[in-house]
């Protein structure tokens, strides 16, 4: 049976990369959605000139998690079977979309991992990002009994039947942590798929105080604790 597939891109001020990433996405997926999270750099103008993608625009910047939640809601509402998400900064390879879709036939979440194996030409990640990713991934595995190698990769494929069971509330970059916890609590089937590790020499902001690595790590720990308490209210059975 042919699956109805949507590829969604959460976008905030990505005018420099948008056209190239969309060209790649449309090569490997017939239906593409862009969630413009209140961009102010001309992204909205570029999108308005196109008639080959679906669009959602947030009137103000609400956050990475909020943009993904809009994509999740759209995919479920419109009756897609699989939602693929890729970032719009040029770090994900659209030619891998068919592989993710194929793997999604037999699982609930296919999650890209930049650390599952090395690819020729892989970048060296910024040290603070690597350290935080490793710390949070280890904590999630310990608490939830998962076997993740990359908690933060934005390249994923979801069965919409699984997305419909989630009740996500986080707006920012910590939303994937809330997602992992709810997925574990629901017993969703998760597999990782290796993707190249690509970083560009561009300044990227997490927003305000979150640009400080230690502040960001503390926020992530708080979200994990809060989400675990909500997903596992019985402390006797909660992951420790």
N, C-alpha and C positions, 0 to 999 in steps of 0.2 A: 504494500500500500504506500502510495506517495504521501509524504508528510508535507503539510503546509508550514513553511518556514519563514520567519521574519528575522532579519538582522537589525539590531538597534545600536545606535551610537549615542552615548551621552556626551554632549558637547558644551564646553564653556570657553569662549575666546580661542577658537582653533581655526581661525580663518586661513592661517598659513598652511595648514595641513588638510583642510576639509575636502577640497576638490580631489586631491590625489587619493585620499582614503575612501571617499565615496566611489570613485572610479573602480577601485579594487573590490569594494564590497559588492557593487552591482554586477561585477563580472562573475561572482560566485554565489550570488543570491538574488533572486528576481525581485524580492520585496524588501525594502530598506526603510527604516524609521530613524529620523534624527530628533533627539530631544535636546533642544537648545535651552540651556539652563541660564537664561538671562544674559547672553553674551552682549558685549558692548564694543566689539572690535570689527564689526562688519560681517560677522557670521550670518546674522539674520538676513542681510541684503543678499548674500550669496545663495542662501537657501530659498529666498523668495523668487529668485530667477530660475529655479529648477522646477520641473514638473514630473521628475522621475523618482522622487522619494516622498514618503509621508513625513509630516512635521508636527511636532508639539513644541510650543514655546512657553517657557516659564517667564512671567513678566519681570521677575527679579531672580537673582542667583540664589537658589535654595540649597544647593549642594549635590555632590556626586550621588549619594544614596537616594536623594529625592528624584534625581533624573532617572536613575535606574528603576525606581518604583513606578514612575510614570510609564516607562517602557513595559514593565511587567503587567501593569493594569491594561495597557493598550493591547498587548498580545493576547491576554486572557479574554478581554472583551470582544476582540475581533475574531476569535476562534482559531488562532494559530495552534499548531501542534508543538512546535519547537521555537524557542526564542534564542538566538545567538546574540551575545553582546561583545562588542569590541570597542576599545578606546580609540579616540580620534587624533592621537598625537603621533601616529605613524609607527608606533612600537609593536603593533600586532600585524600579522601577515594574513590578509584576507583569503589567500589560497588555501588556508587550513580550515576554512568554514565547512566545506563538504565533509572533511574528516570528523569534525565535531558533531555534525548532524548525523552522520552514520553511527557514531558511538552513542548518540542520544536515543537511538532506537531501543537500546537495551538498558538504559539507566535514567535516573531522574536529573542528575546534574553532571555535566562534563566540565571540569575545571582545568583551565590551562595552568601549567606549571613551568616556570623558568628555571627551576632547580632540579627537575626530574632527571635530566641528562644534558650534557653539553652539546652545542651545535658549533660547527666551524664558524668563526667570526663573532661568537658571542661577546657581548660587552662585559666589562667589570661594573657591577652596580655601585652606586654611591654607598659608601660604607655604612652610614647611619640607616639607610633604607634596608640594606641587607641585614643589619643587626636587628632592627625592629621586626622585620618580616620573620626572621628565624626565631626570635623570642616569642612572638605572638603565635606563630604556627606551632611551636613546641607546647605552649600553654593550651591551645585548643585541642591538640592531640591528647594531652594528658587528661584534660577535663572530660573530653567527649569520646575518647576511644577511637578517634579518627587516625588516619595515616596520611595526612596532607604533607606536601613538601613546599607549598606556596599558598599562603592564606589570602593573598591580596591580588592575584592576577585577575584583570578585568575581562580576559578572553574566556567566555563560558558559553555553554549551551544548556538550556533548561527545557524540560518538558513542562508545558504550561499546566498540565494536570498537577504537577508538583508545586508550581508557583501559586496556584489557587489555594493551597493549604497553608501558605505562609502569612503571617501578620506582622509585617515589617514596619518600623516606625523611625528608624535612624535616618537622618537627612545627609549626614556627612560621610567622610571616608571610612568610618567605622561600621557602616551598614553591612559590609560583607561578613563581619564577625557575628553580628546578630543573625544573619542568614545561616551561617554554619551551625550555630547553636540550635536554631529552630529546625534545621534540616536533620541534625542528629536526634533531636527529641522526637521527631516524626518518623525516624527510621528510614529516611530517604536514601536511595542508592546513589553513591558518589564515586566517580572515577576521575583520575587526573590524566591529562594529555600533555605531552611535552611540547613546549613552544620555545622558540629562540629567545634569548635574553638580550634585548636591545634597549639601550639608553642613548639619548642624544644629549649633546652639550647645550642644553637649554635650561634656563632658570624656571623652576616649577614651584608653585606655591600651594600649600595646603590650606592657607587662609589664616591670617592673623597669628595668634599665639601658637597655632599648630605647626608653624614652620620651625619651632623649637622641638628638636627630636624628643627630649625628655618629657616635655608637656604632652606631645602627641602620644607617647607611649603610655602615660598615665591615663589619658582619655580612653585609649583602647582597653586598658585593664578595667576601667570603670564600666565600659560598655559590656565587656565580657561578663563581669560579675552581675550586672543588672540583668542582662539577657538570660544568663543561666538561672538566676533566681526566678525569673518569669516563666522560663521553659520547663524548669524542674522544681516546682514549688514544694514538693515533698523532700525535705532535706535528707531524709534517710536514703533516698534513691538518687539524689542529685550528684553529678560528677564532682569529684573533689580534686 
